[in-house]
Amino acid sequence: MRAAHIFPEYRGHMEYACLGCGSRYGIDELHYTCPSCGGVFLLEDTRFEELEQTDGQTWRDRFDLRAATKNQALRGIFRFYELMAPVMDEADIVFLGEGNTPVIRSSPALEAAAGQPLAFKNDGQNPSASFKDRGMACAFSYLRHLVRRHGWKDVLTICASTGDTSAAAALYAAYVGEPLKSVVLLPQGKVTAQQLSQPLGSGARVLEIPGVFDDCMKVVEYLADHYRVALLNSKNAWRILGQESYAFEVAQWYDWDMGGKAVFVPIGNAGNITAVMSGFLKLLRLGVISRLPRLFGVQSAHADPVYRYYAAPEKERRYEAVTVRPSVAQAAMIGNPVSFPRVAHLAGRYEAQGGDFRVVRVSEQGIIEAMLLANRHGHIACTQGGECLAGLLEARAQGLMEKDELAILDATAHALKFAGFQDMYFRNVFPADYEIVPDPARANTPGLVLDQEAKSALDAGEFTEQAAQRVVEMLGLSRK
Ligand SMILES: N[C@@H](CCOP(=O)(O)O)C(=O)O
């Protein structure tokens, strides 16, 4: 067990690799886009081949051993240190309890309703209640590494957000403290109350602009291009590395056997689908898994640029941003995902390695009702988790699922962050542009047992008795 606690000795040599022009840059500087062509980066370990000298079984044993470690630096996403960002020292690692989120096999009743075996991986059980913590743990560890190396005295971190990224960025910045300070830029009125409370509570500077996420993203990109700020959106390739841990954990949970499994991931800014593909490809390359799982990206019809791209015949594919419409999957309400070039690049590699990558599109009605269905069967799926279940139902309807294939659905955030959408459904108050018509039979509202006026007319004993009597009537209870 001792070996599980020891921080790895291996150090890689990482470079930013531009997907546009192929230029490479060292990691001593923060880069978001390629200085030569403006393309996006992936980070690559040029020593990865050395890792291939170790066989798959040894890697599996190593990662399984580390799963039980009490060394905090290896307890979360850095259990997979050699595969992610093997340039940091133990002292750089920021761990707030991210990763290791549970994979919950759904009840027989839900599987019967869905017609397919399925499980949710609950990334809402991360510290700021979304998967973004995986990426932030890596990005902030790298920032600590840079601060230590360069002796920086003042670092302003910034991100645009639909609500989850800002919550995570603010939390990690608050934990690391000086010299880091956090600023988040939000689309005014388009972040849920719970999500807005998160960066406010963590003490970040919260700025709002009218518009949607895509407008905020352009502003922070401009700022990152022209000013000394550290961009924390997934354009920052360190975020992608951290989020690869999702794929590593899925594989580990199923004892590294990806046969008969299909992973469903919602696509918004496309950082997560990028990371999931990249993560599985690394595991395959090292022989940790022997085959890739099938991978389904899911988009709402109200924010579907990636779906549109893949829906076209291969030779006619052309990427175009879309103007988004209101979506209950608000975290994925993005018309111009910054990671689209990464998706296109990695999807090609995924398929070249025998993987199957598809994108399905679902309706807003389908998303919210799938979320309600999941949660009524004991899950804590957010609207994006609902989007994944709706994606599974759509894939089934199109005959894309194999019999008995296990669907692993990404519930990206905690249901409570999006409770307002459930409330809008139950109270039937969706504005028309959501295109959601609630089914009154699915509504659940509190029932008042006795009103305040009735209570005021009673003493304490009478109140208890009358309230109990009223509950008996309401529930139709019979005496023992
Ligand atoms: N849904 C995201 C949008 C930004 O995505 P990112 O992964 O590029 O930071 C959010 O929560 O803000």
The ligand as a Gaussian input file, in Angstrom:
#p B3LYP/6-31G(d) Opt

LIG

0 1
 N      -21.228000      25.479000     -19.488000
 C      -20.025000      26.186000     -19.312000
 C      -19.658000      27.042000     -20.471000
 C      -18.176000      27.339000     -20.494000
 O      -17.477000      26.164000     -20.757000
 P      -15.940000      25.951000     -20.527000
 O      -15.834000      24.483000     -20.263000
 O      -15.273000      26.386000     -21.763000
 O      -15.500000      26.763000     -19.369000
 C      -20.077000      26.968000     -18.004000
 O      -20.428000      26.396000     -16.989000
 O      -19.775000      28.144000     -17.968000

